[in-house]
Amino acid sequence: MYKFHNHPYLKLNLSQFNFNNHILNRFKNTFNYLPNDNYIKNNTRKRLYRNYIIEKEINNIFSIYPTSKNTFTQNVQDDRKNERTFELISEPMNPFIIDFLTMSSKLLNHNHPFQKISVDFHQVRQVCYPNLESHNSMEGIHKDGADYIISATVLNRFNITGGYSSIYDNNKNRLDTYLLNNNDFIFQNDKDLYHYVSPIYYQPLTDATVNEGYRDIVGIDIKFI
C-alpha cells in the first residue's frame, strides 16, 4: 500500500489497484447522462452526487453505506460555504463506486488510521467549447474544507488541452504540478495542503467534427466523524 513521504499527498493511477476494466468502462459511459450543475450558469459543468458513511470493521474490512443526503456544504470562507442541492447518483452501490471508495478507505487508513468517515462523492463532467473554457477551480488556490480529498480522478479527456493539477503547502508554495491523464488521481491531506486546477480549453485532438471538449472526473471529500 502507498504511504506518504515528504508531503501528505500521492499521485497514483487506478491501474495500480487492479480495477476491473469492464466495471470501469461501464461507469465511464454514465458520464454521458449527467444533468447540468445548476450552480454553474454557463452550462460548463454537469454533476451527480452521493454521500456515504464508511466504517472500519475488524481486519480492516470497510462497510459502506449510502445516505439520502442531497445537500453539500464546505467548511470554507468563500461562496462554497453555502448549501447546495445536487441530484443524487441513482445507483449508489455501483460496483465502480464501491471499489473506488474501498480503495480510498484503504489509502486513508494506511496513512491516517480511522474508525468512521463521511465521504462526499462527486461525479463531474467539465465541458468546454471553441470560445468558452471550463473552470473547476474558479476560487483559485484553495482547500475544500475536508480532512482528506481525492481532488480529481480523471476518467476521460476528450478534445481538450489544459486541466493541470497543482499542489501547494500551507504557505501556498507550489510543490508539484501534474497533467492527469486517464485513470490518474491525486489523494491528499486537505488540512495541510492547498490545490488548484487550471481551466480546460477546447482543442480538437480526438474528433474535429465535434464542437465541444470535456474532462470526466470523480472526486471525494473525506471527513472524520
Secondary structure, 3 states (H helix, E strand, C coil): CCCCCCCCEEEEEHHHHCCCHHHHHHHHHHHHHCCECCCCCCCCEEEEEEEEEEEECHHHCEEEEECCCCEECCCCCCHHHCCEECCECCCCCCHHHHHHHHHHHHHHHHHCCCCEEEEEEEEEEEEEECCECECCCCCCCECCCCCEEEEEEEEEEECEEECEEEEECCCCCEEEEEECCCCEEEEEECCCCEEEECCEEECCCCCCCCCCEEEEEEEEEEEEC
